[in-house]
Structures are given as C-alpha cells and as structure tokens.
Amino acid sequence: MNDPPNDPPNDPPNDPPNEIVPLKTKTKWATTEQAAFLESRISEFLKSQSDGKLKRFWKILEKAWFDRWSERERLYPYPPDEPPPPLSGIALHDLQKAINARKTVS
C-alpha cells in the first residue's frame, strides 16, 4: 500500500499584511547600530513603496549609509585625526568591489 506523503502543507503564512518585523541584530553583515539605522527608516521605505518612489528612497538611504559607515574606513582604517592615505590602484579596485558587494546585500 502506498501511504500519502507526510509533507507539510504549502499554505502561505498567516502574517498580517505589511507587518513590520524587527531586523535580526545578530546578522553577519550588520551591527546593532546599523540594524537600528535601517529599522528607523522602515516607515519611510513603506511610504516610498506605496508612492512608487523606491529608487529615490534607495539613493537617499545609500548615501546616508555610506556617509556613516565608509567602506574605505572599514577596509583601510586610518587614525581619525589624520587624512586618509592614498590608495594604490589595486586597493581602489578592491574598494569598488566591496562597495558594489555591500550595495547588493539582500
């Protein structure tokens, strides 16, 4: 005899629409401060989404993020009271790759 499969149903979750779920602050890519920064912009995101203006939202968020958490300082730290030293061509290439990777985190 063939028993029916014992797989769980494929029903969608019963979450209320537009429920805001707090970000997990133990993610591998975001600090607690960064998660709080993102969470503080959820209502702005939802408004931009409903207005069809997400492109503008992402542009503003990206600028605020990288102004606050420079990828250059993360990869090539230097004393805060000194100007950043020049980067070699390879370092500049690696920096651009890191910035592009950070922009595409999902």
N, C-alpha and C positions, 0 to 999 in steps of 0.2 A: 504494500500500500504506500502511496505517496502522500506524505503529510504536507500541508501547506507550509510555505516558508515562514519562518518566525522573524521576519524583518520588521523593524518599527515602521509605523505609517509615515508617509511623506507629506503629512499635513504641514502647512506653514505655521510658524509660531503665532501665538495669540497675543502678541505685543500690541499695545495701543499704537496707532499711527503717530509718527513724529515724537515718539518718546525719546527723551534725551537721556542717554546712558553715560555716566561719568567715564572719562578715559581711565584706562588702567595705568596707574603711575609707575608700575613696575615693568613697563615696556623696555625693550632692549635699546630703543633709539631715543627715547625722551626722558629727560629728568623730571622730577616732581614740579619744578618751576616751569619747565616747558609745557608740561601737561596742563598746568593751571592757566598758562597763557592761551593755549588752544581752547580750553573749556570756556574761558571768558569771552570767546568770540563765537560761541555756538549760536546765540540769538541773531547776531549779525549774519552768520552763514545762512541760517534758515530764512531770514528776510531777503537776502540776496538771491537765494534759490527760488523763493516764491516770486520775486520780481524779474527773474531771468537774467540776473546780473552777476553770475558766479565768476565770470572772467575778471571783472573788476575786483571782486572780493579777494580772489586768489592773488592778484597783483599786489594789493594793499597788504594782505597777510604776509606774503613772501618778503616784501620789503621790511616790514616790521620785524619779522623773524630774523632775517639775516643782519639787520642793524643791531639787534640784541645779541644774537649768537653767531658771530662771524665764523664762517668755515675756515678762513685763513688763520684766525687765532687758535682754533681748535687743532688744526693740523700742524701749524708752525708757531707755537706760543713764543711770546717775547714779553719782556718786562713792560708793565702798563705805563711807566713813566718815560719810555723810550719810543721813538718812531719805529714802525715795522721795518725790518731789514729787507733789502731787495730779494726777490726770489729768482732762482735760476729758471731757465726755460722748461726743464723737466718738472720742477716744483710748480710752476704756473699751470702746466698741463695737468698735473695730478690734482691741483686745487680745483680747476674747472671740472674735472671728472667727479670730484667729491661734491661740488655744488650741484651738478646735474643729478647725481645719485640722491642727494638729500631732497631735491625738489620732486623726485618721483617716488618717495616713500609712500607706501599705501598701508 
